[in-house]
């Protein structure tokens, strides 16, 4: 490998390392940090077309200077060969996703492989947007809610009949009642409130018992 190519690849590694500075180690639930997600797809199109406007929509206005600088550096390094191009692209992908997530108040811990299991909902959302129809998405949501409501409700019916002197049986009923009520409350509240940015913590597991 020629000296100038070695220098270029070393520079790319430094750039990729710089993209990691100050990042949070917390795990996330999202698909914008996967190599098959919409942010990376936009980045790939932007690099091939040489048009940064294709990715600016994914970052906040205040982050434009940094992403523009990363874009120009990446385009320059891409000209040095296949290996340099691949490394430079990865640097740009990481910089873009990091800034995108920071703009939504979410930490960045690296890119996940394409095909990472992110559950059925987000792919259904993307498919609905692509098709211009929310029919399949609504069906998925309705079936999921119905199945879980029926499951919790069935547990209530199984535990609601108990002797007044059987305190433990009464407690089992109370537990199923609380779980069911909180589950329905969360669904209702979520349906009414917009979800801004990323949700970093999942709701408490259904088996957790809390008092009302």
C-alpha positions in Angstrom: 0.0 0.0 0.0 1.4 3.4 -1.0 2.3 5.8 1.8 -0.4 8.4 0.8 -3.0 5.6 1.0 -1.8 4.5 4.4 -2.0 8.1 5.6 -5.5 8.5 4.2 -6.7 5.3 5.9 -5.1 6.3 9.2 -6.9 9.7 8.9 -10.2 7.9 8.4 -9.6 5.8 11.5 -8.9 8.9 13.5 -12.1 10.5 12.2 -14.2 7.4 13.1 -12.7 7.5 16.6 -13.6 11.2 17.0 -17.2 10.4 16.1 -17.4 8.3 19.3 -16.3 11.0 21.7 -18.7 11.7 24.6 -21.1 9.0 23.7 -23.4 7.3 26.3 -23.1 3.6 26.9 -26.8 3.0 27.4 -28.6 0.5 25.2 -31.4 1.8 22.9 -34.5 0.7 21.1 -34.5 2.2 17.6 -33.8 1.6 14.0 -32.2 4.8 13.0 -28.9 3.4 14.3 -29.0 0.3 12.1 -27.2 -0.1 8.8 -30.5 -0.9 7.1 -32.4 2.0 8.6 -33.6 5.1 6.8 -30.8 7.4 8.1 -28.1 5.2 6.6 -30.1 4.8 3.4 -30.3 8.5 3.1 -26.5 8.8 3.8 -25.7 6.3 1.0 -27.8 8.2 -1.5 -26.3 11.5 -0.5 -22.7 10.2 -0.9 -23.5 8.6 -4.3 -25.2 11.8 -5.5 -22.8 14.2 -3.9 -25.8 16.0 -2.5 -25.7 16.7 1.3 -29.3 18.0 1.2 -30.4 14.3 1.2 -29.2 14.0 4.8 -29.7 17.4 6.3 -33.3 16.7 7.0 -32.1 14.1 9.6 -30.2 16.5 11.7 -30.9 19.7 13.6 -30.0 23.1 12.0 -27.4 23.7 14.7 -25.6 20.5 13.6 -25.4 21.4 9.9 -21.8 22.7 10.1 -20.5 19.5 11.6 -22.3 17.2 9.2 -21.3 19.4 6.2 -17.6 19.2 7.2 -17.9 15.4 7.7 -19.6 15.1 4.3 -16.8 17.0 2.5 -14.1 15.0 4.2 -15.8 11.8 3.3 -16.2 12.7 -0.3 -12.5 13.6 -0.5 -11.3 10.3 1.1 -13.7 8.2 -1.0 -11.6 9.0 -4.1 -8.5 7.2 -2.7 -9.8 3.7 -3.3 -12.3 1.1 -2.3 -11.0 0.4 1.2 -10.6 4.1 1.9 -14.2 4.7 0.6 -15.7 2.0 2.8 -13.9 3.4 5.9 -14.8 7.0 5.1 -18.5 6.0 4.5 -18.6 4.4 7.9 -17.2 7.5 9.5 -19.9 9.6 7.9 -22.6 7.1 8.8 -21.6 7.2 12.5 -21.3 11.0 12.5 -24.7 11.4 10.9 -26.5 8.9 13.2 -24.8 10.4 16.3 -26.0 13.9 15.4 -29.4 12.7 14.5 -29.9 10.9 17.8 -28.4 13.8 19.8 -31.0 16.0 18.1 -33.7 13.8 19.5 -32.2 13.6 23.0 -31.0 10.0 22.5 -27.5 8.7 23.1 -25.5 6.9 20.5 -23.5 3.7 21.1 -22.6 2.6 17.6 -24.3 1.2 14.5 -26.2 -2.0 14.5 -26.0 -4.5 11.6 -28.6 -4.4 8.8 -31.3 -7.0 9.6 -31.1 -6.4 13.4 -34.4 -7.5 15.0 -36.3 -4.3 15.9 -39.6 -5.9 16.3 -42.6 -5.7 14.0 -43.9 -2.2 14.7 -41.2 0.0 13.2 -41.0 -2.0 9.9 -44.8 -1.7 9.8 -44.6 2.0 10.2 -42.0 2.3 7.4 -44.1 0.1 5.2 -47.2 2.2 5.8 -45.4 5.4 4.9 -43.9 3.7 1.8 -47.3 2.4 0.7 -49.3 5.5 1.7 -51.7 3.2 3.7 -52.0 2.6 7.4 -54.3 -0.4 7.1 -51.8 -3.1 7.9 -50.3 -1.0 10.7 -53.7 -0.5 12.3 -54.4 -4.2 12.0 -51.1 -5.1 13.7 -51.8 -2.6 16.6 -55.4 -3.7 17.0 -54.6 -7.4 17.1 -51.7 -6.9 19.6 -53.8 -4.8 21.9 -56.8 -7.2 21.7 -54.7 -10.2 22.4 -53.1 -8.7 25.5 -56.3 -7.2 26.8 -58.0 -10.5 26.5 -55.1 -12.3 28.2 -55.1 -9.9 31.2 -58.9 -9.8 31.4 -59.0 -13.6 31.4 -56.6 -13.7 34.4 -58.9 -11.3 36.3 -61.9 -13.6 35.7 -60.0 -16.6 36.9 -59.0 -14.9 40.2 -62.0 -12.7 41.0 -64.0 -15.4 42.8 -62.4 -16.1 46.2 -63.5 -16.6 49.7 -63.4 -13.5 51.9 -61.2 -15.5 54.4 -58.7 -16.5 51.7 -56.4 -13.4 51.9 -53.8 -14.9 49.5 -56.4 -15.6 46.8 -57.7 -12.0 47.3 -54.2 -10.7 46.8 -53.8 -12.6 43.6 -57.0 -11.0 42.3 -55.8 -7.5 43.3 -52.5 -8.2 41.5 -54.2 -9.2 38.2 -56.6 -6.2 38.5 -53.8 -3.7 39.0 -51.8 -5.2 36.1 -54.8 -5.1 33.8 -55.8 -1.6 34.8 -52.3 -0.1 34.4 -51.9 -1.9 31.1 -55.1 -0.4 29.7 -54.1 3.0 31.1 -50.8 3.0 29.4 -52.4 2.1 26.1 -55.0 4.9 26.4 -52.4 7.5 27.5 -50.0 6.5 24.7 -52.8 6.8 22.1 -53.6 10.4 23.2 -50.0 11.7 23.6 -47.5 12.3 20.8 -44.2 10.6 21.2 -41.4 13.2 20.9 -38.0 11.8 20.2 -36.9 8.4 21.5 -38.3 6.4 24.4 -35.3 5.3 26.4 -37.1 3.2 29.0 -39.7 0.5 28.3 -42.8 0.4 30.5 -42.6 -1.7 33.6 -43.1 -5.4 32.9 -46.6 -6.6 33.4 -45.6 -8.9 36.2 -44.6 -6.0 38.4 -47.1 -5.2 41.2 -47.9 -1.6 42.0 -50.6 -0.1 44.2 -53.1 2.3 42.9 
